[in-house]
Amino acid sequence: MQSAHPEGDVVLVVEDDAAQCAEIADFLRDKGYEVATATDAYEALAALADTQPKVLVADINMPNWDGIRMAEVASNLDHNLSVIFISGDERALQRAQWEDTSAVATLPKPIPLHQLEAMIRAIVGT
């Protein structure tokens, strides 16, 4: 797990594919965001207290505990947390929209990084 100092609006990226997680995090850092990363739900929940993110970008299909359940717990811990779900599985994205989740958006994989950044910018107000 990598974490950033919460000086500004922090984005927590949770993706079990380490290369994809790094790609998203590097892109967002290049755009000026502070980014924390986690490769599973357990790391993500631990990172929540340390980083106090404004936005959670979460893969839905992860081993051990899926992103929807993880985001549900995270949102209960921080009611101001905005969640963007990502997935290569269209059914998982539909499930995230149907269930009572805290999702503000869903994005398919491969992730359109500029679209993700625009969503984050709209959430944090920059």
DSSP file (Angstrom, degrees, kcal/mol; ACC not computed):
  #  RESIDUE AA STRUCTURE BP1 BP2  ACC     N-H-->O    O-->H-N    N-H-->O    O-->H-N    TCO  KAPPA ALPHA  PHI   PSI    X-CA   Y-CA   Z-CA
    1    1 A M              0   0    0      0, 0.0     2,-0.4     0, 0.0    37,-0.2   0.000 360.0 360.0 360.0 133.3    0.0    0.0    0.0
    2    2 A Q  B     -A   37   0A   0     35,-0.9    35,-2.3     2,-0.0     2,-0.4  -0.911 360.0-171.1-110.7 143.9    1.2    3.5   -0.9
    3    3 A S        -     0   0    0     -2,-0.4     2,-0.3    33,-0.2    33,-0.2  -0.973  12.4-142.7-135.9 155.5   -0.3    6.5    0.7
    4    4 A A        -     0   0    0     -2,-0.4    32,-0.1    30,-0.1    30,-0.1  -0.703  34.2 -97.0-107.4 161.1    0.0   10.2    0.2
    5    5 A H        -     0   0    0     -2,-0.3     2,-2.8     1,-0.1     3,-0.5  -0.686  37.4-124.6 -77.4 128.6    0.0   13.0    2.8
    6    6 A P        +     0   0    0      0, 0.0    -1,-0.1     0, 0.0     4,-0.1  -0.298  66.8 130.8 -76.6  62.0   -3.6   14.3    3.1
    7    7 A E  S    S+     0   0    0     -2,-2.8     2,-0.2     2,-0.1     3,-0.0   0.798  79.1   1.0 -80.7 -29.7   -2.7   17.9    2.4
    8    8 A G  S    S-     0   0    0     -3,-0.5     2,-0.6     1,-0.1    25,-0.0  -0.416 116.6 -31.9-132.0-152.7   -5.4   18.3   -0.3
    9    9 A D        -     0   0    0     -2,-0.2    25,-1.0    44,-0.1     2,-0.4  -0.644  64.0-153.0 -76.6 119.9   -8.1   16.2   -1.8
   10   10 A V  E     -b   34   0A   0     -2,-0.6    44,-2.7    42,-0.4    45,-1.6  -0.750   6.6-153.8 -98.5 140.1   -6.8   12.6   -1.8
   11   11 A V  E     -bc  35  55A   0     23,-2.5    25,-2.6    -2,-0.4     2,-0.6  -0.960   7.3-153.8-109.7 127.1   -8.0   10.0   -4.3
   12   12 A L  E     -bc  36  56A   0     43,-2.9    45,-3.0    -2,-0.5     2,-0.6  -0.913   8.6-162.0-102.5 118.6   -7.8    6.3   -3.1
   13   13 A V  E     -bc  37  57A   0     23,-2.9    25,-2.1    -2,-0.6     2,-0.6  -0.894   5.6-171.9-103.2 122.4   -7.4    3.9   -6.0
   14   14 A V  E     +bc  38  58A   0     43,-3.3    45,-2.7    -2,-0.6     2,-0.3  -0.944  22.5 144.9-119.0 110.6   -8.2    0.3   -5.3
   15   15 A E        -     0   0    0     23,-2.0     6,-0.2    -2,-0.6    47,-0.1  -0.970  41.1-150.3-149.0 125.4   -7.3   -2.1   -8.1
   16   16 A D  S    S+     0   0    0     -2,-0.3     2,-0.9    45,-0.2     3,-0.1   0.686  83.3  83.0 -75.6 -16.7   -6.1   -5.7   -7.7
   17   17 A D  S  > S-     0   0    0      1,-0.2     4,-2.7     2,-0.0     5,-0.2  -0.789  71.5-158.1 -85.1 106.4   -4.1   -5.5  -11.0
   18   18 A A  H  > S+     0   0    0     -2,-0.9     4,-2.4     1,-0.2    -1,-0.2   0.850  88.0  51.1 -58.6 -38.7   -0.9   -3.8   -9.7
   19   19 A A  H  > S+     0   0    0      2,-0.2     4,-2.2     1,-0.2    -1,-0.2   0.916 113.1  44.8 -66.7 -42.1    0.1   -2.5  -13.2
   20   20 A Q  H  > S+     0   0    0      2,-0.2     4,-2.4     1,-0.2     5,-0.2   0.887 111.8  53.2 -69.1 -37.6   -3.4   -1.0  -13.8
   21   21 A C  H  X S+     0   0    0     -4,-2.7     4,-2.6     1,-0.2    -2,-0.2   0.927 111.1  46.6 -60.3 -45.3   -3.4    0.5  -10.3
   22   22 A A  H  X S+     0   0    0     -4,-2.4     4,-3.0    -5,-0.2     5,-0.2   0.885 110.3  53.6 -65.4 -39.2    0.0    2.1  -10.9
   23   23 A E  H  X S+     0   0    0     -4,-2.2     4,-2.1     2,-0.2    -2,-0.2   0.933 112.7  43.0 -61.7 -46.5   -1.2    3.4  -14.3
   24   24 A I  H  X S+     0   0    0     -4,-2.4     4,-2.4     2,-0.2     5,-0.2   0.941 116.1  48.0 -64.2 -47.6   -4.2    5.1  -12.8
   25   25 A A  H  X S+     0   0    0     -4,-2.6     4,-2.6    -5,-0.2     5,-0.2   0.917 112.0  48.7 -62.0 -44.8   -2.3    6.5   -9.9
   26   26 A D  H  X S+     0   0    0     -4,-3.0     4,-2.5     2,-0.2    -1,-0.2   0.912 111.0  50.8 -62.5 -42.4    0.5    7.8  -12.0
   27   27 A F  H  X S+     0   0    0     -4,-2.1     4,-1.0    -5,-0.2    -2,-0.2   0.935 112.9  45.3 -59.9 -47.2   -1.9    9.5  -14.4
   28   28 A L  H  <>S+     0   0    0     -4,-2.4     5,-2.3     1,-0.2     3,-0.3   0.881 111.6  51.8 -67.8 -37.7   -3.8   11.2  -11.5
   29   29 A R  H ><5S+     0   0    0     -4,-2.6     3,-2.0     1,-0.2    -1,-0.2   0.911 106.0  54.9 -62.4 -41.4   -0.5   12.3   -9.8
   30   30 A D  H 3<5S+     0   0    0     -4,-2.5    -1,-0.2     1,-0.3    -2,-0.2   0.784 104.9  54.9 -61.6 -25.5    0.6   13.8  -13.1
   31   31 A K  T 3<5S-     0   0    0     -4,-1.0    -1,-0.3    -3,-0.3    -2,-0.2   0.417 128.2-100.4 -87.2   0.5   -2.7   15.8  -13.0
   32   32 A G  T < 5S+     0   0    0     -3,-2.0     2,-0.2     1,-0.3    -3,-0.2   0.517  76.6 135.9  98.1   5.5   -1.8   17.1   -9.6
   33   33 A Y      < -     0   0    0     -5,-2.3     2,-0.5    -8,-0.1    -1,-0.3  -0.583  56.6-123.4 -86.3 148.9   -3.8   14.8   -7.3
   34   34 A E  E     - b   0  10A   0    -25,-1.0   -23,-2.5    -2,-0.2     2,-0.4  -0.804  38.5-165.0 -83.8 131.1   -2.6   13.2   -4.2
   35   35 A V  E     - b   0  11A   0     -2,-0.5     2,-0.4   -25,-0.2   -23,-0.2  -0.968  19.8-171.4-129.4 133.6   -3.1    9.5   -4.6
   36   36 A A  E     - b   0  12A   0    -25,-2.6   -23,-2.9    -2,-0.4     2,-0.3  -0.903  17.8-155.8-112.7 149.6   -3.1    6.5   -2.3
   37   37 A T  E     +Ab   2  13A   0    -35,-2.3   -35,-0.9    -2,-0.4     2,-0.3  -0.921  16.1 176.9-128.8 154.1   -3.3    3.0   -3.6
   38   38 A A  E     - b   0  14A   0    -25,-2.1   -23,-2.0    -2,-0.3     3,-0.1  -0.980  21.5-152.1-149.0 148.1   -4.4   -0.4   -2.4
   39   39 A T  S    S+     0   0    0     -2,-0.3     2,-0.3   -25,-0.2   -25,-0.1   0.407  80.0  21.9-105.5   1.6   -4.6   -3.7   -4.2
   40   40 A D  S  > S-     0   0    0     22,-0.1     4,-2.1     1,-0.1     5,-0.1  -0.975  84.8 -98.9-156.4 171.8   -7.4   -5.2   -2.2
   41   41 A A  H  > S+     0   0    0     22,-0.4     4,-2.5    24,-0.4     5,-0.2   0.853 117.6  54.8 -63.4 -37.0  -10.3   -4.3    0.0
   42   42 A Y  H  > S+     0   0    0      1,-0.2     4,-1.8     2,-0.2    -1,-0.2   0.927 110.0  45.8 -66.0 -43.9   -8.5   -4.9    3.3
   43   43 A E  H  > S+     0   0    0      1,-0.2     4,-2.3     2,-0.2    -1,-0.2   0.895 111.9  54.3 -62.1 -39.0   -5.6   -2.6    2.3
   44   44 A A  H  X S+     0   0    0     -4,-2.1     4,-1.5     1,-0.2    -2,-0.2   0.923 107.0  48.3 -63.2 -45.1   -8.2    0.0    1.1
   45   45 A L  H  X S+     0   0    0     -4,-2.5     4,-0.7     1,-0.2    -1,-0.2   0.873 112.2  49.9 -65.4 -35.6  -10.1    0.0    4.4
   46   46 A A  H  X S+     0   0    0     -4,-1.8     4,-0.9     1,-0.2     3,-0.4   0.884 109.6  52.1 -66.7 -37.7   -6.8    0.4    6.3
   47   47 A A  H  X S+     0   0    0     -4,-2.3     4,-2.7     1,-0.2     5,-0.4   0.755  93.6  74.3 -71.0 -24.2   -5.8    3.3    4.0
   48   48 A L  H  X S+     0   0    0     -4,-1.5     4,-2.4     1,-0.2    -1,-0.2   0.918  98.0  44.4 -56.0 -46.4   -9.1    5.1    4.6
   49   49 A A  H  < S+     0   0    0     -4,-0.7    -1,-0.2    -3,-0.4    -2,-0.2   0.872 117.0  46.2 -68.0 -36.4   -8.1    6.3    8.1
   50   50 A D  H  < S+     0   0    0     -4,-0.9    -2,-0.2     1,-0.1    -1,-0.2   0.870 126.5  25.1 -74.0 -37.0   -4.6    7.3    7.0
   51   51 A T  H  < S-     0   0    0     -4,-2.7   -41,-0.2   -46,-0.1    -2,-0.2   0.699  79.4-151.7-105.8 -22.9   -5.5    9.2    3.9
   52   52 A Q     <  -     0   0    0     -4,-2.4   -42,-0.4    -5,-0.4    -4,-0.1   0.946  28.1-154.6  45.5  62.2   -9.1   10.4    4.4
   53   53 A P        -     0   0    0      0, 0.0   -42,-0.2     0, 0.0     3,-0.1  -0.240  25.2-153.8 -68.9 153.5   -9.8   10.4    0.7
   54   54 A K  S    S+     0   0    0    -44,-2.7    28,-2.1     1,-0.2     2,-0.4   0.751  86.2  34.8 -88.0 -32.7  -12.4   12.5   -0.9
   55   55 A V  E     -cd  11  82A   0    -45,-1.6   -43,-2.9    26,-0.2     2,-0.5  -0.979  65.0-159.8-129.7 137.2  -12.8   10.1   -3.8
   56   56 A L  E     -cd  12  83A   0     26,-3.1    28,-3.0    -2,-0.4     2,-0.7  -0.976   3.5-166.8-114.7 119.4  -12.6    6.3   -3.9
   57   57 A V  E     -cd  13  84A   0    -45,-3.0   -43,-3.3    -2,-0.5     2,-0.5  -0.935  22.8-178.4-104.2 112.6  -11.9    4.7   -7.3
   58   58 A A  E     -cd  14  85A   0     26,-2.4    28,-2.4    -2,-0.7   -43,-0.2  -0.945  29.8-136.3-127.3 129.1  -12.6    1.0   -6.8
   59   59 A D  E     - d   0  86A   0    -45,-2.7    28,-0.2    -2,-0.5     3,-0.1  -0.511  18.2-149.1 -67.0 144.8  -12.5   -2.1   -9.0
   60   60 A I  S    S+     0   0    0     26,-1.8     7,-2.8     1,-0.2     2,-1.1   0.932  81.0  58.5 -84.9 -49.8  -15.6   -4.2   -8.5
   61   61 A N  S    S+     0   0    0     25,-0.3    -1,-0.2     5,-0.2   -45,-0.2  -0.691  70.2 144.2 -90.2  97.7  -14.2   -7.7   -9.1
   62   62 A M        -     0   0    0     -2,-1.1   -22,-0.1    -3,-0.1   -23,-0.0  -0.930  52.0 -97.0-128.1 154.2  -11.5   -8.3   -6.6
   63   63 A P  S    S+     0   0    0      0, 0.0     2,-2.2     0, 0.0   -22,-0.4  -0.327  99.1   8.3 -67.4 154.5  -10.4  -11.4   -4.8
   64   64 A N  S    S+     0   0    0    -24,-0.1     2,-0.3   -23,-0.1   -24,-0.0  -0.285 135.3  20.2  76.6 -51.3  -11.6  -12.0   -1.2
   65   65 A W  S    S-     0   0    0     -2,-2.2   -24,-0.4     4,-0.0   -23,-0.1  -0.949  82.7-123.7-152.4 123.1  -14.0   -9.1   -1.0
   66   66 A D     >  -     0   0    0     -2,-0.3     4,-2.2     1,-0.1    -5,-0.2  -0.239  23.9-113.8 -75.1 162.2  -15.6   -7.3   -3.9
   67   67 A G  H  > S+     0   0    0     -7,-2.8     4,-2.7     1,-0.2     5,-0.2   0.787 111.9  59.4 -63.6 -30.6  -15.4   -3.5   -4.4
   68   68 A I  H  > S+     0   0    0     -8,-0.4     4,-1.9     2,-0.2    -1,-0.2   0.946 109.5  42.3 -65.4 -46.9  -19.1   -2.9   -3.9
   69   69 A R  H  > S+     0   0    0      2,-0.2     4,-2.1     1,-0.2    -2,-0.2   0.915 115.0  51.2 -64.6 -42.3  -19.0   -4.4   -0.4
   70   70 A M  H  X S+     0   0    0     -4,-2.2     4,-2.6     1,-0.2    -2,-0.2   0.923 110.9  47.9 -60.8 -44.5  -15.8   -2.6    0.4
   71   71 A A  H  X S+     0   0    0     -4,-2.7     4,-2.8     1,-0.2    -1,-0.2   0.844 107.6  56.9 -66.1 -33.5  -17.2    0.7   -0.8
   72   72 A E  H  X S+     0   0    0     -4,-1.9     4,-1.5     2,-0.2    -1,-0.2   0.934 111.2  42.1 -61.8 -46.5  -20.3    0.2    1.3
   73   73 A V  H  X S+     0   0    0     -4,-2.1     4,-1.5     2,-0.2    -2,-0.2   0.923 114.4  51.6 -65.8 -44.4  -18.2   -0.2    4.4
   74   74 A A  H  X S+     0   0    0     -4,-2.6     4,-1.9     1,-0.2    -2,-0.2   0.903 108.9  50.6 -60.4 -41.9  -16.0    2.7    3.4
   75   75 A S  H  < S+     0   0    0     -4,-2.8    -1,-0.2     1,-0.2    -2,-0.2   0.823 106.9  54.3 -67.5 -31.2  -19.0    5.0    2.9
   76   76 A N  H  < S+     0   0    0     -4,-1.5     3,-0.3    -5,-0.2    -1,-0.2   0.814 111.0  46.4 -69.9 -29.3  -20.4    4.0    6.3
   77   77 A L  H  < S+     0   0    0     -4,-1.5     2,-0.4     1,-0.3    -2,-0.2   0.812 128.9  23.5 -79.3 -31.6  -17.1    5.2    7.8
   78   78 A D    ><  -     0   0    0     -4,-1.9     3,-1.7    -5,-0.2    -1,-0.3  -0.863  63.6-171.2-139.1 100.4  -17.0    8.4    5.8
   79   79 A H  T 3  S+     0   0    0     -2,-0.4    -1,-0.1     1,-0.3    -4,-0.1   0.626  86.8  59.8 -69.1 -12.7  -20.4    9.7    4.6
   80   80 A N  T 3  S+     0   0    0      2,-0.1     2,-0.3   -25,-0.0    -1,-0.3   0.392  77.9 117.7 -94.0   2.6  -18.7   12.3    2.4
   81   81 A L    <   -     0   0    0     -3,-1.7     2,-0.4    -6,-0.2   -26,-0.2  -0.547  53.5-151.3 -75.2 129.5  -16.8    9.8    0.4
   82   82 A S  E     -d   55   0A   0    -28,-2.1   -26,-3.1    -2,-0.3     2,-0.4  -0.873  12.1-152.6-101.2 135.2  -17.6    9.7   -3.4
   83   83 A V  E     -de  56 103A   0     19,-1.1    21,-3.4    -2,-0.4    22,-1.1  -0.910  15.2-173.0-116.4 132.5  -17.2    6.4   -5.1
   84   84 A I  E     -de  57 105A   0    -28,-3.0   -26,-2.4    -2,-0.4     2,-0.3  -0.987  18.6-151.1-118.2 118.3  -16.4    5.7   -8.8
   85   85 A F  E     -de  58 106A   0     20,-2.3    22,-2.5    -2,-0.5     2,-0.4  -0.694  10.7-168.8 -91.0 142.8  -16.5    2.0   -9.7
   86   86 A I  E     +de  59 107A   0    -28,-2.4   -26,-1.8    -2,-0.3     2,-0.3  -0.962  15.9 151.5-126.1 146.5  -14.4    0.5  -12.5
   87   87 A S  E     - e   0 108A   0     20,-1.6    22,-1.7    -2,-0.4   -28,-0.0  -0.944  45.9-143.2-169.2 150.1  -14.8   -2.9  -14.0
   88   88 A G  S    S+     0   0    0     -2,-0.3     2,-0.7    20,-0.2    -1,-0.1   0.410  87.4  85.9 -90.2  -1.1  -14.2   -4.9  -17.2
   89   89 A D     >  -     0   0    0      1,-0.2     4,-1.9    -3,-0.0     3,-0.5  -0.895  64.2-160.6-107.0 109.4  -17.4   -6.8  -16.4
   90   90 A E  H  > S+     0   0    0     -2,-0.7     4,-2.2     1,-0.2     5,-0.2   0.854  92.6  55.4 -58.0 -37.2  -20.5   -5.0  -17.7
   91   91 A R  H  > S+     0   0    0      1,-0.2     4,-2.4     2,-0.2    -1,-0.2   0.873 105.8  51.8 -65.3 -35.7  -22.7   -7.1  -15.4
   92   92 A A  H  > S+     0   0    0     -3,-0.5     4,-2.2     2,-0.2    -1,-0.2   0.907 109.0  50.1 -66.9 -40.5  -20.7   -5.9  -12.4
   93   93 A L  H  X S+     0   0    0     -4,-1.9     4,-1.4     2,-0.2    -2,-0.2   0.901 111.3  48.9 -63.6 -40.0  -21.1   -2.3  -13.5
   94   94 A Q  H  X S+     0   0    0     -4,-2.2     4,-2.4     1,-0.2    -2,-0.2   0.908 109.1  53.0 -64.4 -41.5  -24.9   -2.8  -13.8
   95   95 A R  H  X S+     0   0    0     -4,-2.4     4,-2.8     1,-0.2    -2,-0.2   0.898 105.9  53.5 -59.7 -40.8  -25.0   -4.4  -10.4
   96   96 A A  H  < S+     0   0    0     -4,-2.2     5,-0.4     1,-0.2     7,-0.3   0.846 112.3  45.1 -63.6 -33.1  -23.2   -1.4   -8.9
   97   97 A Q  H  < S+     0   0    0     -4,-1.4    -2,-0.2    -5,-0.1    -1,-0.2   0.847 115.6  46.1 -78.0 -34.8  -25.9    0.9  -10.5
   98   98 A W  H  < S+     0   0    0     -4,-2.4    -2,-0.2    -5,-0.1    -3,-0.2   0.897 101.0  74.1 -75.8 -41.5  -28.8   -1.3   -9.4
   99   99 A E  S  < S-     0   0    0     -4,-2.8     2,-2.1    -5,-0.2     0, 0.0  -0.277 100.7 -97.5 -72.7 160.0  -27.7   -1.9   -5.8
  100  100 A D  S    S+     0   0    0      2,-0.1     2,-0.2    -2,-0.0    -1,-0.1  -0.553  70.1 152.2 -77.5  82.7  -28.0    0.8   -3.2
  101  101 A T        -     0   0    0     -2,-2.1   -32,-0.0    -5,-0.4   -33,-0.0  -0.626  58.7-120.7-110.8 170.3  -24.4    1.9   -3.5
  102  102 A S        +     0   0    0     -2,-0.2   -19,-1.1   -34,-0.2     2,-0.1   0.204  63.9 140.8 -91.3  14.8  -22.6    5.2   -2.9
  103  103 A A  E     -e   83   0A   0     -7,-0.3   -19,-0.2     1,-0.2     3,-0.1  -0.356  33.5-177.0 -65.6 132.1  -21.4    5.2   -6.5
  104  104 A V  E    S-     0   0A   0    -21,-3.4     2,-0.3     1,-0.3   -20,-0.2   0.597  74.6  -3.4 -96.0 -17.9  -21.4    8.6   -8.2
  105  105 A A  E     -e   84   0A   0    -22,-1.1   -20,-2.3     2,-0.0     2,-0.4  -0.986  57.5-144.3-164.3 161.2  -20.3    7.0  -11.5
  106  106 A T  E     -e   85   0A   0     -2,-0.3   -20,-0.2   -22,-0.2   -13,-0.0  -0.986  14.9-167.8-131.0 145.7  -19.2    3.7  -13.1
  107  107 A L  E     -e   86   0A   0    -22,-2.5   -20,-1.6    -2,-0.4     2,-0.1  -0.997  16.4-129.9-134.3 138.2  -16.5    3.3  -15.8
  108  108 A P  E     -e   87   0A   0      0, 0.0   -20,-0.2     0, 0.0   -18,-0.0  -0.469  39.9 -82.1 -80.6 156.8  -15.7    0.4  -18.0
  109  109 A K  S    S+     0   0    0    -22,-1.7     2,-0.1     2,-0.1   -23,-0.0  -0.807 111.9  59.3 -94.8 145.5  -12.2   -1.0  -18.5
  110  110 A P  S    S-     0   0    0      0, 0.0    -1,-0.0     0, 0.0   -23,-0.0   0.468 101.1-131.5 -65.8 141.3  -10.1   -0.2  -20.2
  111  111 A I        -     0   0    0     -2,-0.1     2,-1.4     1,-0.1    -2,-0.1  -0.470   0.4-133.5 -74.8 127.0  -10.5    3.0  -18.3
  112  112 A P    >>  -     0   0    0      0, 0.0     4,-2.3     0, 0.0     3,-0.6  -0.670  24.6-163.9 -75.5  96.7  -10.8    6.2  -20.2
  113  113 A L  H 3> S+     0   0    0     -2,-1.4     4,-2.6     1,-0.3     5,-0.2   0.832  82.9  52.6 -59.7 -37.7   -8.3    8.1  -17.9
  114  114 A H  H 3> S+     0   0    0      2,-0.2     4,-2.0     1,-0.2    -1,-0.3   0.870 110.2  49.5 -67.1 -34.1   -9.3   11.6  -19.1
  115  115 A Q  H <> S+     0   0    0     -3,-0.6     4,-2.1     2,-0.2    -2,-0.2   0.903 110.4  50.8 -68.7 -41.0  -12.9   10.8  -18.3
  116  116 A L  H  X S+     0   0    0     -4,-2.3     4,-2.4     1,-0.2    -2,-0.2   0.932 110.6  49.1 -59.8 -45.8  -12.0    9.5  -14.9
  117  117 A E  H  X S+     0   0    0     -4,-2.6     4,-2.8     1,-0.2    -1,-0.2   0.882 108.8  52.6 -63.7 -38.1  -10.0   12.7  -14.2
  118  118 A A  H  X S+     0   0    0     -4,-2.0     4,-2.0     2,-0.2    -1,-0.2   0.890 109.7  49.5 -64.3 -38.7  -12.9   14.8  -15.3
  119  119 A M  H  X S+     0   0    0     -4,-2.1     4,-1.8     2,-0.2    -2,-0.2   0.924 112.5  46.9 -64.9 -44.0  -15.2   13.0  -12.9
  120  120 A I  H  X S+     0   0    0     -4,-2.4     4,-2.7     1,-0.2     5,-0.3   0.921 110.3  52.9 -64.1 -44.0  -12.8   13.4  -10.1
  121  121 A R  H  X>S+     0   0    0     -4,-2.8     4,-1.5     1,-0.2     5,-1.5   0.899 108.5  50.7 -57.9 -41.4  -12.4   17.1  -10.9
  122  122 A A  H  <5S+     0   0    0     -4,-2.0    -1,-0.2     2,-0.2    -2,-0.2   0.867 112.1  47.8 -65.2 -35.7  -16.2   17.6  -10.8
  123  123 A I  H  <5S+     0   0    0     -4,-1.8    -2,-0.2     1,-0.2    -1,-0.2   0.934 117.4  38.8 -70.6 -46.8  -16.3   15.9   -7.4
  124  124 A V  H  <5S-     0   0    0     -4,-2.7    -2,-0.2    -5,-0.1    -1,-0.2   0.617 107.0-124.3 -84.3 -11.2  -13.5   17.8   -5.7
  125  125 A G  T  <5       0   0    0     -4,-1.5    -3,-0.2    -5,-0.3    -4,-0.1   0.840 360.0 360.0  77.5  32.6  -14.5   21.1   -7.4
  126  126 A T      <       0   0    0     -5,-1.5    -4,-0.2    -6,-0.2    -5,-0.1   0.403 360.0 360.0-111.5 360.0  -11.2   21.9   -9.1
